[in-house]
Amino acid sequence: AAAAAAPAAPATDPDCLFCKMVAGKIPCRKIAETDDSLAFLDIFPTSRGHCLVIPKHHAARCHELPDVSMADVGVLVRRVAAAVGAATGCY
């Protein structure tokens, strides 16, 4: 039996602010992370607990993301929303 191919590395863009955060080149206040997604607090929050959840795979538009990346973002959004809501009382 042939060995399974290693998964391709996520696409990145050297000029993308979010790709730089994922790579650790720009600091962010991480609140959750998976292999495919990153959640962090917004630097200019408009409400308590304001955060962003982004895919680690670079795409200019959501429909360009691989299904696995889009699915993982959705799961992490749910987890982060529940945790932030419980911590801040803001739902």
Buried (B, 14 or more C-beta within 10 A) or exposed (E): EEEEEEEEEBBBEEEBEBBBBBEEEEEBEEBBBBEBBBBBBEEEEEEEBBBBBBBBBBBEEEEEBBEEBBBBBEEBBEBBBEBBEEEEEEE
